[in-house]
Each structure stands twice: as C-alpha cells, then as structure tokens.
Amino acid sequence: MNESELSKLDNYSLFEIFEQIKSNCERENPNSANVIKYADLYQFITTFDWICRQFFYWNEDLYNTLAIAQYKPPNSTINLGEIYCKLQRLTQVQQEEFFKLSINDIVENSQIMEVSIIYTTDTYNTNHLEFFEQIMNLLSKKRYLKYLEIDMKEYTLPNLPQFYNLKKLTLNVKINAEELIEYCISNPNLECLTIKNNEMYGRLADIALDGKCLQNLNTLNFLMKPDIDAAEYAPLAGLPKLQELTIRGKHKAESLTHLFSRLAEKSLLRSLSIEDADLSDAEIKLISLIHSLSNVECGVIEPESIGHLKQLNKLYSIRITSKYNIPNILSEIWKLLKSIQHTIIIYFQSVIINYLQYKERLNRLDIKCSMLYSDVQLNLNDIPQMEYFLRYFPNTEITLKQYPTNWPRDWNSLLPK
C-alpha cells in the first residue's frame, strides 16, 4: 500500500492496521526483545512522519517503548558553533582545511537523506557566509536529500542554491517571504514545512496565493508574529492537501476565526494544534465545524467551550493546554464523553482519559494521572460515590492509574447535572 492509499484511510482503519501488525508481531516473536519482536511494526510506522504521529495518538506507551521519537533516516548534523570554536586559534589555511574535515560526512555520503545545520551560539567567524555557502552548494548536489533543517535564529538566510527534491524543510532564520515562496516553488514535492522564527519580512500566507506552490504540502507548522491580527493567515486554508496544522505564538483575541472559518469550508484538515494561546468560545465553535478533524490541541478561555467539540464525529484525540483545576475541567469532559459515540483520548495537564468503545465488548474508561502524588494504584470501584459515576457510563469498565491523593473524593460533584 503506497502513501496515497494510506492517506485515504480514516483513523479507525489505520488504528486497526496498527493493532493487526502488533498482534502478529507478538504472536510470531513472543519471547524476543522489543526491537526484534516489533520489527515489522517499527518498519511500518516509520515509513512516513504522519503515520508516526498517528501511532503516538493510538498507543503513546508503546510509542515511547519503541523509542519512535529517536528514529532518524540517514542523516548528518553540522553544528557550526562548535566548529567555529575550534577554528579560533587557527590560521586561515588551517581553518579551511579543518572545515573541510568537519563536513566530510556530507562529502562522502552519497545516500544522505537528512541534514541539520545549527548555529545558535555567540561564537562568530568572519568566514561564516563563505562556509555556509560551501555547505549549501554541496547539499544541492545530493540527489537523495529529502529533509533539510537550518537553525540560525539570529541570522538572515542567504540566497540558497536550488533544491528540487526536498520533502521536509525546517527553518529557524530571519527570512523574506518572497524568498520562501521561491524555495517552495523549486520543491514541488514538499510535504512538511516548519517555520520556527517569526522575524519574517512579508506575509507567510503568501505561500498559499501562488497556484503552483505547495500543491503537495500536508503539514505546516509556524510561529506567528507577536500579537498579530491572525486574519493575515486565513489564505493558508487554501493549501490543497493540508492535513496537519500547528500554530505557535500569541494572537489578537478571536482573530483566528477567519482561518478556522475557511478551513471549515474545505474539511480536509485532520489535526489542528494551537500551542501557546487559549481560544475564545467563538473560535472553538468554528473549530467544531471542521468535520474532518481527528486530533485537536488548544487551550480554552471558558471550560464550557469544550462541549462544542462533540460535533466532530471523527475526533479521536483532544489535548487541552489551558490550566484549570481538575474538578472544573472534568465536569465538561464528562459531558463530552456522554455525548460522543466513538473511542477518544483526552489529555489535560498531566491527566490522560482514554475512553475505548467496542461494538461487541465491554467499553473501557482508563484515567491515568502522571502527577505522582501517590504510587498507589486504585480501581475506581473503590472510590466513594463511584456508583453515581457509573450511572453515566453503563456497560463500561473503569480504572484509575496512579490515583493522586489530592483529587476530590466527591465524584458526584464532577458529574453533569
């Protein structure tokens, strides 16, 4: 099954594939070490970045056990700050020779797929632009290079040579929007674009205005300009294959409504993450109209806004980033769980609520708290007044892991009226 066919699967079907491969691995190699036992599963989920992310949502514990986050394709990291520190006492000729040795891995590796260039220290070298240009010219000749990261926050990105085969580009540099558009146009197969620096001349959203630009982009992650009217980003909804959108930084109140409204018109987005800002009730309402969403991460100004998300019938994961005390937020979560008809995982602060619904089996509600107030693990049936809770979740097995001693004992007060 190729990437095009996989991308058409909904989350339920993809999770069923995960479960089947996992079961096969455990049946064929029951007593082997994890790295051997789950080799087929590991190979499948590391095929594409977006499959890795969906696997994380499906089974975070196994994701961590298999160290998926540490997976890297053939790559090289060039830390210019470290190199420049070693060049300080060398002559010009010696510096040039040492620099050639430092980037020898790139020269010798014809199969290199990923390169990260890092320059985040205060160490300055007068030949920086020359050295950087050497690296870029060298990389432009690497036919298998697919992933490029440039992390030089305090520097402006010089003119780059043409790259034509990049699939993933990550930039933490000061950049001109017109130059960024040129990079995107020259890489028609670009699938993932991450902009970590908000010092940009021009408008990021202009990348969506050229009909020939970013036709295959499915993942966009960017940092907003400080306190911006986020209506500026509304044209990004026009990216034809956008499935995952992550926005960081603060924005003027309710100014993301323009973007959300346009995204709702297309209904192609699978994952939406607003990492640094709490959203208004009006913004959450518009998110609830993006019916294709399966994963949502955001903060809410009003806990009651969570209830709007019940309209998302494909929603599998919610991550609530705003800080509320547990009873206030739980009351709204119970209402949400009561109204939905499918499996869902809800994260807030250090609490994970995993509600698993089965067609022919007993449903299960797991509540896991990683705030280690207590090492004791209790079953919710041991908690006073649990019968009131069960009344709202019939035919459901409920367990609580790592129960913190300061959670409220009066569970009845947390339930919807």
C-alpha positions in Angstrom: 0.0 0.0 0.0 1.6 3.3 -1.1 1.4 6.7 0.7 -1.5 7.9 -1.5 -3.6 4.9 -0.5 -2.7 5.1 3.2 -3.5 8.8 3.3 -7.1 8.0 2.3 -7.6 5.8 5.4 -9.6 7.2 8.3 -8.1 7.0 11.8 -10.2 4.0 12.8 -8.9 1.9 9.8 -5.3 3.0 10.4 -5.6 2.0 14.1 -7.0 -1.4 13.1 -3.8 -1.9 11.0 -1.6 -0.9 13.9 -3.5 -3.5 16.1 -3.2 -6.2 13.5 0.5 -5.7 12.9 1.1 -5.5 16.7 -0.7 -8.8 17.3 1.2 -10.6 14.5 4.5 -9.4 16.0 3.6 -10.6 19.5 2.4 -14.0 18.1 5.4 -14.7 16.0 8.1 -13.4 18.4 6.5 -13.7 21.9 9.8 -14.0 23.9 12.1 -11.7 21.9 13.3 -8.3 22.8 11.1 -5.5 21.7 13.4 -4.3 19.0 13.1 -7.8 17.4 9.5 -8.6 18.4 8.1 -5.4 16.9 10.4 -5.1 13.9 7.6 -5.2 11.4 5.5 -2.6 13.3 8.5 -0.3 13.6 9.2 -0.5 9.9 5.6 0.3 9.1 5.2 3.3 11.4 8.5 4.9 10.5 7.6 4.9 6.8 6.0 8.4 6.9 6.1 11.1 9.5 2.3 11.4 9.7 2.0 7.7 10.4 4.4 8.1 13.3 2.2 10.8 14.7 -1.0 8.8 14.4 0.8 5.9 16.1 1.6 8.2 19.0 -2.1 9.0 19.4 -3.0 5.4 19.2 -0.6 4.0 21.8 1.6 6.5 23.5 3.2 3.9 25.8 4.3 1.6 23.0 5.5 4.7 21.0 7.8 5.5 23.9 8.8 1.9 24.5 9.9 1.5 20.9 11.7 4.9 21.0 10.0 6.0 17.8 10.8 9.7 18.5 14.5 8.8 18.3 14.1 7.4 14.8 16.2 9.2 12.1 16.8 8.4 8.5 20.5 8.5 7.2 21.5 12.0 8.3 24.2 14.4 9.4 24.1 17.3 11.9 26.5 20.2 11.3 26.9 22.4 14.4 28.6 25.5 13.1 29.0 27.0 16.6 31.1 24.0 17.7 33.2 24.1 14.6 33.9 27.8 14.9 35.0 27.4 18.5 37.7 25.1 17.3 38.7 27.4 14.4 39.5 30.4 16.7 43.3 29.8 17.1 43.9 28.5 13.6 45.4 30.3 10.6 43.2 31.0 7.5 44.6 28.0 5.7 44.2 25.8 8.7 40.6 26.9 9.2 39.7 26.0 5.6 41.3 22.5 6.0 39.6 21.9 9.3 36.3 22.9 7.9 36.6 20.5 5.1 37.3 17.7 7.5 34.3 18.8 9.6 31.8 18.4 6.7 33.5 15.3 5.3 30.5 13.1 6.3 28.4 15.0 3.8 31.1 14.8 1.1 31.5 11.1 1.4 27.8 10.1 2.0 26.1 9.9 -1.4 23.0 8.4 0.2 22.4 11.2 2.7 18.7 12.0 3.2 18.6 14.4 6.1 20.9 17.3 7.1 20.6 19.7 10.1 22.7 22.9 10.2 22.8 24.5 13.6 24.3 27.9 14.5 22.9 29.0 17.8 25.9 30.2 19.8 27.5 33.6 20.1 30.8 32.3 18.6 31.4 34.4 15.5 33.5 33.6 12.5 34.3 36.1 9.7 34.1 33.3 7.1 30.6 32.2 8.2 28.8 33.2 5.0 31.5 31.5 2.9 31.4 28.3 4.9 27.6 28.3 4.8 27.6 28.7 1.1 30.0 25.8 0.7 27.7 23.6 2.6 24.6 24.6 0.6 26.3 24.1 -2.7 27.5 20.7 -1.6 24.0 19.7 -0.4 22.4 20.9 -3.7 24.3 18.0 -5.4 22.9 15.3 -3.1 20.2 13.7 -5.1 18.7 11.8 -2.2 18.4 14.7 0.2 14.8 14.9 1.4 15.0 16.7 4.8 16.8 20.0 5.4 16.8 22.0 8.7 18.6 25.3 9.1 18.6 26.6 12.7 20.3 30.0 12.8 17.8 32.1 14.7 19.9 35.3 14.8 20.9 35.3 11.1 19.3 36.1 7.8 19.1 33.3 5.4 21.5 34.0 2.5 20.5 33.1 -1.1 20.2 29.3 -1.3 21.1 27.2 -4.3 18.2 25.4 -5.9 16.9 22.3 -4.2 14.4 20.3 -6.2 13.6 17.1 -4.2 13.0 18.3 -0.6 10.0 16.8 1.2 10.6 18.4 4.6 12.0 21.9 5.2 12.5 23.4 8.7 13.7 27.0 9.0 14.7 29.0 12.1 16.1 32.0 10.4 15.2 35.6 9.5 13.6 35.3 6.1 11.9 37.2 3.3 8.5 35.8 2.4 9.3 36.2 -1.3 12.4 34.1 -0.9 10.5 31.5 1.0 8.0 31.3 -1.9 10.9 30.7 -4.3 12.2 27.8 -2.1 8.7 26.3 -2.0 8.2 26.6 -5.8 11.5 24.9 -6.5 10.5 21.9 -4.4 7.1 20.8 -5.7 7.2 17.6 -3.6 7.5 19.5 -0.3 5.2 17.8 2.2 6.2 19.3 5.5 7.2 23.0 6.2 8.1 24.3 9.6 8.9 28.0 10.3 10.3 28.5 13.8 11.2 32.2 13.5 8.6 35.0 13.5 11.1 37.6 12.1 9.8 37.5 8.6 9.6 40.3 6.1 6.3 40.0 4.3 3.4 37.6 4.9 3.8 33.9 5.4 0.3 33.3 4.0 1.6 34.4 0.6 2.9 30.9 0.1 -0.7 29.8 -0.5 -1.5 32.5 -3.1 0.6 31.1 -5.9 -1.5 28.3 -7.5 1.7 26.4 -8.4 3.2 26.5 -4.9 3.0 23.8 -2.2 0.5 21.6 -4.0 1.6 18.6 -2.0 2.1 20.2 1.4 0.2 18.2 4.1 1.9 19.5 7.2 2.5 23.2 8.2 4.0 24.4 11.5 4.7 28.0 12.1 5.3 30.7 14.7 3.1 33.8 14.5 4.4 37.3 14.6 3.9 38.7 18.1 0.3 39.8 19.0 -0.7 39.7 15.3 -4.1 40.0 13.8 -4.2 36.4 12.8 -6.7 37.2 10.0 -3.5 37.6 8.0 -3.1 33.8 8.0 -6.5 33.0 6.6 -5.2 32.3 3.0 -3.3 29.3 4.4 -6.6 27.4 4.3 -6.2 27.4 0.5 -3.4 24.9 0.6 -5.0 22.0 -1.3 -3.6 19.0 0.7 -3.1 20.5 4.1 -3.9 17.8 6.8 -1.9 18.9 9.8 -1.6 22.5 11.0 0.3 23.7 14.1 0.3 27.3 15.1 2.5 28.7 17.9 2.6 32.2 19.5 0.0 34.7 20.7 -2.6 36.4 18.5 -5.2 39.2 18.9 -8.4 37.9 20.5 -10.6 36.0 18.1 -8.6 36.9 15.1 -8.1 33.2 14.2 -11.8 33.0 13.3 -11.0 33.9 9.7 -8.7 31.0 9.3 -10.9 28.5 11.0 -13.9 29.6 9.0 -12.1 29.0 5.7 -10.7 25.6 7.0 -14.3 24.6 7.8 -15.3 25.2 4.2 -12.8 22.6 3.0 -13.0 20.0 5.7 -9.7 18.3 4.8 -7.7 19.0 8.0 -7.0 16.1 10.2 -5.0 17.7 13.0 -5.1 21.2 14.5 -2.8 22.4 17.2 -2.8 25.9 18.7 0.0 25.6 21.3 0.5 28.9 23.1 -2.9 30.6 23.2 -6.3 30.0 24.8 -9.1 30.2 22.3 -12.4 32.0 22.7 -15.8 30.4 22.6 -16.3 31.7 19.0 -13.0 30.2 17.8 -13.9 26.8 19.4 -17.3 26.9 17.7 -15.6 27.3 14.3 -13.1 24.5 15.0 -16.1 22.3 15.7 -17.2 22.9 12.1 -14.0 21.4 10.6 -15.6 18.0 10.5 -12.6 16.2 9.1 -10.6 16.8 12.4 -9.4 13.7 14.3 -6.9 15.5 16.6 -7.3 18.9 18.3 -4.8 20.6 20.7 -5.6 24.0 22.2 -6.4 25.9 25.3 -9.9 27.3 26.1 -10.8 30.6 27.8 -14.1 29.1 29.0 -14.2 25.3 30.0 -17.8 25.1 28.7 -16.4 25.6 25.2 -15.1 22.0 25.2 -18.7 20.9 24.6 -18.7 22.3 21.1 -16.2 19.6 20.1 -18.9 16.9 20.3 -19.9 17.9 16.8 -16.6 16.4 15.5 -17.6 12.8 14.8 -14.1 11.7 13.7 -12.4 13.2 16.8 -10.0 10.7 18.4 -7.7 12.9 20.5 -8.1 16.1 22.4 -5.2 17.8 24.2 -6.3 20.7 26.4 -3.4 23.1 27.2 -5.1 25.7 29.4 -4.6 25.5 33.2 -7.7 24.7 35.1 -8.2 22.8 38.4 -9.2 19.2 37.8 -12.9 19.3 39.0 -13.8 22.3 36.7 -12.4 20.7 33.6 -13.6 17.2 34.4 -17.2 18.2 34.6 -17.1 19.4 31.0 -15.2 16.3 29.9 -17.8 14.0 31.3 -20.5 15.9 29.4 -18.4 15.5 26.2 -17.8 11.7 26.8 -21.5 11.2 27.4 -22.4 12.8 24.0 -20.0 11.1 21.7 -20.3 7.6 20.2 -16.7 6.6 19.5 -13.4 6.0 21.1 -11.5 9.1 22.2 -8.4 10.1 24.2 -8.4 13.3 26.2 -5.2 14.9 27.6 -5.2 17.8 30.0 -2.3 18.9 32.3 -0.8 15.5 33.4 -4.0 13.5 33.1 -5.0 11.2 30.3 -8.5 9.9 29.9 -8.8 7.1 27.4 -12.4 6.1 26.5 -12.4 2.9 24.4 -15.7 1.9 22.8 -16.2 -1.5 21.4 -19.0 -2.8 19.3 -19.3 -6.2 20.9 -17.3 -5.9 24.1 -17.5 -4.0 27.4 -16.4 -0.4 26.9 -13.5 0.7 29.0 -12.6 4.1 30.5 -9.0 4.4 31.7 -8.0 7.5 33.7 -4.2 7.8 34.1 -2.6 10.6 36.1 1.1 11.0 35.8 1.3 13.6 38.6 3.0 11.3 41.1 1.3 12.4 44.3 0.9 8.7 45.2 2.4 5.5 44.0 -0.8 3.6 44.9 -2.9 2.3 42.0 -6.6 2.0 42.8 -9.6 0.8 41.0 -12.3 3.4 40.6 -14.8 1.0 42.1 -13.0 1.6 45.4 -13.7 5.3 45.3 -16.7 6.5 47.4 -19.8 7.5 45.4 -18.5 5.8 42.2 -21.9 4.4 41.6 -23.0 7.9 40.6 -20.3 8.0 38.0 -21.2 4.6 36.6 -24.7 5.7 36.1 -23.5 7.9 33.3 -21.3 5.2 31.7 -23.3 2.0 31.6 -21.6 -1.2 30.3 -18.2 0.5 31.0 -15.2 -0.9 32.9 -13.5 2.0 34.6 -10.0 2.0 36.1 -7.8 4.7 37.5 -4.0 4.5 37.4 -1.7 6.4 39.8 -4.5 8.0 41.7 -3.3 11.3 43.3 -4.2 11.7 46.9 -5.4 15.3 46.4 -8.1 14.5 43.8 -11.6 15.2 45.1 -13.4 12.3 46.7 -16.8 13.7 45.9 -17.0 12.4 42.4 -20.7 13.2 42.3 -19.8 16.9 42.2 -17.9 16.3 39.0 -20.7 14.8 37.0 -23.1 16.5 34.6 -26.4 17.5 36.1 
